């Protein structure tokens, strides 16, 4: 290891140089008066050609948080977000919650209103500096970060940064929060010494308890109807191939819930058995649950009491969820790819001699898979003439148009059965916390991480409004991130309306079709918002126009290098 010594003018400059050394690619920021020394440090480091995170202005905190989230979900590398003191932190909280529940490592930072009223460089200099101070700024984020701290002085800078990044990247991963007082950032310095690389080693991969793996293998091998359920494992792309190998070895049917967060298993694989675990409950005797926080909805459906459950993942107990009562007969806490490989190895001798029976089972599952896919295609074709446009038809057309290698970022209302996903890292659904407004920024972050890939963002009209579309489209244009945005516009808060109708099916609201707080009409011309930032926009009302409109929008993104938005008028819930 090497001790580096550099000349610096301020703590802020040293902070930025250290982050550059630690591999932080981007600095997603929405600035304020606390950014003064950060701006100066970035300018100096750039002029001198020294490494530092590349600054990207994102003119709303939620969009900035979601961009960092999107970049990391594609690359796996944590990034930096900085916002303006308490008010910027308040605007960022939904993004912090999303990152925590999605296990996205992130260094979230905010300036702190100057502590001193006068006397040092960085003291209060504008009237807002009094009203913006809080008694405990870190307390605003503490519920949904893994660690929070306030930088007190220059001498602890390396310790604080390395601790923040190591905790964010330790399993289960998540955001950390660092408050940066203006006087500390502005403090004059002469030189800065630090270790390169960091003396805090990265968190190692978690290996499973082999006794637990053997017990799981025994349970699966002896089961009459074993099933695999997977929701979030595709966060780690290497685990997808391991799951395919395990499923093929044991002829295990694989189910995904309709709210699965990632591409976990190829949807065209004969062992993929759709998106309905409840349909397996009458016969499944052992269910292997992989990275699924809510494997089913207990108020709607329950498995048989005799069914046994194995939970495998980085945090099978979801320890940060206040309440969660799903049965866990066996828990295996492990890196998913490592755990699945160990489980397949343990299963091999137990499956020896069953080749004929397994081949017959694979044949039956392949037939069921084929029937299900034909039903899905028929559902799309049957919906192809519905007007307003049906979600199934629109989803089918999107899947056909963008191709299997494109990255799809979904924040409602894409129908998963209609979209073929065969490659790891090509599908990302909204975080389980469902902090709305994530999709637009996450899509931009994904495009930043994979500029050569087509990125399509599918959102409901409500989620689009929450996504700060003016800020998102400005960011797309300013930073040359051509993304295809598709709005499923039903003029309604669909989830709110469905919830009210479901809870009170025979009530006054349903009887009179009077659902307060659900109508989003009159609907804005969303396509014009995209056009205002140099993009291509189109309103689509005829189901026959969906395919051609997608072709025109993709041509704009792929050939012209500019963002596009389709405002698709859909059926109401």
N, C-alpha and C positions, 0 to 999 in steps of 0.2 A: 504494500500500500504506500501511497505517496502523500506527503504533507504539502499542500499548495499554499502559496502566499501571494496575495494580489493586493494592489493598491486600490483603495476605495475612498470616496468622498463622504458617504453616508451609510447608515445601517441599511437603508432601502436598497442601495446598490449592492451591498454584500448579500442581502437576502435574495435578490434576483440572480446574482451570479451563482449562488449556492443551488438554487432551484434548477438553473441550467445544467449544472454539474450533475444533479440528481436525476436528470432525464425527463424533466417536465417539458413537454413540447409546446403547450399553448397556455396563455394567460387570458382567460375569458373575463372581461371586465366591463363594469358599468360605473363610471367614476364619479367622484365628488371631491370636496376640498381636502379629504384625507389622502388623495392620490398624488399630491404635489411632488413628494420626493420619489415616489414610484415612477412618475412620468420622467423626472430628471434622470433617475438611474437607468431607465430603459433607453433614453436618448444617448447617454454616455456609452453604455455597453454596445449599442448598435454602431455608434460612430467608431468605436475602437475595435469592432469586429470580434467581440468576446461573446461566448455563449450565454444565452438567456432565453426564457420562454418567449415565444412570439406573441405579442399582444394583439387581441382581437376585440374590438369594441362591439358589444351586443347591447343595444339600447333598451333592454328591459331585463331585470334580474332573473325572471322565470325562464326567459329564452336562453340566457347565459348558462344557468344551471342545467337546463335540458340539453344544450349543446355539449357541455362537458360530459354529461351522462351518455349522450349518444356516441361521442368520440371514444369513451372508455369501453362501452359495451361492444364496440367493434374491435378495438385494439387490445383491450385489457390493461392499458396503462393509465394510471390516475393523472388527472390534470388539475390545474389551479383555477379557481373562480375567486374574484375579489369584487366586493360591492361596497356601497357607501354607508358606513356606520349602522345605526339602529334601523333607519328607514329602509335601507337596502337589504338588511338582514330580514326585515319583516316581509319584504317582497320575495325573498328567496326561500322562505320556510317550506313552501309546498315542494319545491325542487329538492330540498334536503330530505324531506320525508320520502319522496320517491326514490332517491338514491339509497337511503337506508334500507328500505324494504326490498329494493332490487339488488342489494349487496354490491353497490358500485363504489369503488374506492375513489375518493375525491378530497382535495385540500380546499375546503371552503374558508375564505378569509374575508374579514371586513375591517375597515379602518375603525378607529375609536375616536370619538370627539375628543379634542385636546383636553388633557387633564388640567393643565395650568392655564390661568387666566392671563398671565403675562410673564415675561422674564427669560424665556428660552426660545430657541428657534422651533417653530411649530405651535407656539401658544395660540390661544383663541384669537381669531382675527375677523370674525364675521358674526352677526347676531344669532345665526342658527346654532352656533356652537354651544349655547347654553341649553336650549330646548331639546337638542338631539341627544344629550347625555342620558344614560340610564344607570340605575344602581348596579345592575348585573347584566351586562350585554350578552355574556356567554350563556346566561340562563335562558335566553330566547331560543337557543338551538339545542340545549343540553339533552332534551328528551329524545332527540333523533340523530345524535351523532355518537360515535364511539369514544370520542375524547375531545375536550375543549380546553383552551388555555389562552392566556394573554401574554404576548411577548413583553417582558419587563425591561430588558436591557440588551445591549449589543453582545455582551460576553456569553450569553446563553443561546445565541442564534443557531449555531450548528446543532446543539442538543435538541432544541425545540423543533426545528425543521425535520431532523431525522426521526425524532419520536413521532411526529405527526404522520409522516409518510409511512413509517413502518407499521403503525397501528392501523392506518387506513387499509394497508395491503395485507394485513394478517387476517386469517380466516376466522369467522365470516367477515368478508370485506365490507367496507362502508365509508361514509364521509366522516371527516374530522373537521374541527372548527378552530381557527386561530384569529384572535383579535389583535390588531396592530395599532397601537397608539401613534398619533401623528408626531409627537415629540420624539419618540423612540426611532421612528423611521427617518426623521430629519436630522438626528444627532450626527454631528461631524465625526468622521473617522479618518484614519490614515491607511491602515492596512488590515487585511483579514486573512487569517490562516485557518485551514480546514483540511480534513482528511478526504482523499479522493482515491477510490470510492469510499462510501460511508462505512464506518466501523460497525454499523448495525446491519447484520445480514438479513436478506429477505426471508420472509416466512417460508419454511419448507413445506412441501406437499404432505398432507396428512395421510398416513397409512392406516389401514383398518386393523382392528383387533382380529387376529386370524381365527381365534376360537369362535367369535361371532360370525365370521365369514363361513366357517364350517357348519355352524348351526343353520345359517341361511341356506346353504347349499343342500343340506339334508331336508329342510322344509320344502324347498322347491322341487327337489328330485322325487319326494314322496307324495307330492300333491297330485290330485286327480285333475284339477283345473287351475293351474297357476296362471297369474296374469301380472303384467308389468304396467304400472301407471307412472307417467312422467310428465312434468309440467315445466320445470325451470332448469333442467340439467344442461340444456343446450347453451347456457351462459358460457360454459367451458366447451369450446368446439371439439376438443380432442375426445371428449366423452361420448360423442355421437357414434363414432366408429366402434368404440368399445361396447356400446349398447346394442348396436346391430349384431356384433359378433356374439354377444351373450344370447340375444333373442334367437338367432339362427341356431346356435348350439343346442338350445333346449326346446326349440319350436314354441317359444313363448309368445302369446298374443300381446301386442303393445297398444295401449290406449293413451290418448292425450285428452285432458279436459278441454272444453271449448275455449277456456280462458288461458291456455298455455302461453307462456311468456316468450318462448324461443323456438327455433327449429330444433327439435329434440330427436326426431326419428324420421327418416324419409317417408313422406306420405304415399309414395308410389310403391313402397316395399310390401310384398305379400303378407307380411306379419303385422302391418299396421291395420288395426281394427277399429279405426274411427275415433270419435270424441265423446263417447258415452260410457263412463265407468259403471253407471247405475244399471246398464243393460247386462253387466257381468255379475251383479251381486247375487243372483239366484243360483249360480253354479260355482263361482270362484271360491276356492277353499284357502288359497294362499295368494296374497297380493303384495308384490314388491313395489313400494312407493319410492320414487326417485325424485328428490328435490321438488316436493309439492307441498306448499303451505296449506292449501285447502283442497284435499283430494276429492271431497264431495261436500254437498251442502246438507248438514244433518237435519235441518228442519224440513227438507224436501224428500230425502231418501236416506235409508239406513241399510248397511250390509247385514248379513246374517251374523248372529253372535258367535257362531263357531268359526267364522272366517278369521284366519291369522294374517297379521300385517307385519311386514318387514319395512322399516324406513331406512333408506341409505342416502347419505349426503353430508355436506359440510356442517350442517347444523340441523339434524333431523328433528330436534325438539322445538325449533324456532323459539329460542329462549327469550328473545326480545318481544314476543307477542304476549300481551298480558293474559289472555285466556285462549286455550286451544286444547281440545279434549279428544282428538282422534286417537283410537287405540294404537298402541305401539307394542307389539309382542316382542319385537327385536329391533334394536336401533344399532346402526353401524355408522359411526361418525368418521368420515373419510373424504378425501379428494375423490369425486365421482369416477373419474377415469381409472384411477388406481384401484378403487374398490370394486368396480365392475370387472376389471381384468383378474383380480384375485378371486372373485366369485366364479367366474368362468373356469378358472383353473381348478377350483375346488369341486365344481360340478362335473368336470370331465370324467373322472373315474366312476362317478355315481350314475352317469348316463351311458356308460359303456354297455354294449349289448342290446341297446334299445333302438338301434338304427331304423328298423322297419317301422316300429310304432311311431317314432319321431317323423319319419318320412310321410306316413299317412296323416299325421296331425298337420304337418306343413301343407299338405295338399288340401286338407279341409279348410285351413285358415286362408290359403290363397284363393279358394273358391268364394269364401265369404267376403274377402277383400274385393274381389272382382265384382261381385254382386253389389256391394256397397258403393263402389265407384260408379257403376252404371246407374244406380239410383241417384247419385249426386249429379251426374251429367244430365239425367232426365229432369231433375229438379231445376237445373239451370235453363235447359231448353224450354221447359214449360213456363218458366218465368220470363222468357225473352221478349214476350209481347206485352207484358204487364205495364200499365201506365197509370200512375207514376211508376218510375223504375224500381224494380225489385232488388233488394240487397243481394240475393243469390246470383242474379244475372250480372249485376255490376261487379261483384267479387269474381265471378267466373271470367269475365272479360278482362279484368285487371291481371289475373293470374296468367291468362293466355298472352296478353300484350307485353308485359314487362319481362317475361322469361324467368327461368329457374335460377339464374345467377344474380338477378337483381336483388337488392336489399329492400325489403318491405318493412316499414315502420307503421304500426297500426295503433290508433287510439280511437277505437270504435269506428265503424260498424262492419268491418270486413267479416265475411262468413268463412271460417277456416276450412270447412269441407270443400269449398269451391276453389281453393288456391293451392296448387301443387308446390310443395317446398321439399327439395331433395338434397340441398347442399347446406352444411352447417354455416351458421352466421348469416343466413339470408332472411330471417324473420324475427322481428322484435315486437312484442305486444306491450301495451302500456303497463307501468308498474302496478303491483298488486294493491298498493295504497290508492291508486286511481286519482292521484292529484292532477286534475285536468289542466291542460295547457302544455303537456309534455311533448306531444307528437311533433309539432313543427320544429322546435329546437332540436329534439333528438334526431330528426331526419337530417338537419343541417350538420349536426355533429358527426353523423354517420358518413355523410358526403365528404366532410373534411378529412375523416379517417381513411376513406376509400375513394379518392377522387376519380378513379378509373371506372367505378361501378355506377350503374343506374340505381338511384335511390327514389323510391315511391313512398309517399306518406299518405296514409288513408285516415281520415278523421271525420267524426260527426260534426255537424254545424256548430253545436254547442262547444265541443272541444276545440274547434277552430277559433272561435271567439276567445276562449280562455287562453289560447296560445299566443296572444299578443301579435296578431298577424301583421300589423304595420311594422313592428320591430323585426319580426321573422323575415318578412319579404325584403326589408331594407338590408338585413344581414346577408341574405342570399345574394342580393345584387352587389353589395359593397365588397364582399369577400369571394365573389365568383364561385358560388356553390349552387349550380343548377340542379334543383330538385323538382320532382313532379309531385304536386299536392293534389289530392282528390278528396273533395268534400262530399260526404254522404248527407245531403241537405234534405232533412224531413221536416224542417220548420218546428221542431219539437225537442224538449228535453225528454227523450225517449225513456231513459232509465227511470226518471222520476215518475213519468206517467205509468209505466209498467208496474212500478212498485206500488203506487196508489191503487191501481186496478187489482193487482194481485192480493194485496192485503185486505181490501174491501170490495170483493168482486160484485156484491149485490148492494153496494152502498149508494149514497146520493151522487157522488162524483161519476161513477160508472153509469148509473141510471140516467143521468142528465147530460152525460158527456161534458162535464164541467170540471176540468182539472186545472185548478189554479197553479200558477208558477211553472207551467210546462210549455206554453206556447212561445216560440221564438219568431213569430210573424209580427210584422212584415219582415221578410228575410232580406238582408242586404245583398247587393250584387258582389259577392265575394271575389269573383273573377276580376273586378275592377281594382280591388286592393292589390292584387298581384301585378296587374298592368301598371299601376302607379309606381312600381319599383322596377319597371323595365321588363316584366315578364309577359308570358303569353297566357291569356285568360279566355275561358269559354264556358258558357252556360249550356248544359245538356239536359233536355227534357224528354226526348224521344228515345225509347230503348234501342231502336235501330241505329241511333247515332253514337252509341257508347263506344263501339269498336273504332270507327273512324276518328272520333274525338281523341281517343287514347293514342292513336297513331300520330295525329297532329301534335299533341302535347309532348309525346316522346321524341318526336323529330326536333321540337324546340329545345328540349333538354340535351339530347345526344348530339345533334348536328349543329345547332345554333349556339349551344352553350349558355342558354338562359332558362331560368325557372319557368314553370308552367303550373297553372291551376285549372282544374275542371270543377265547376260548381254543378253537381249532378243532383237533379230534383228527384227525390226518392219517395217511396211510399211512407205514409205516416204510421206510427205504431198504434 
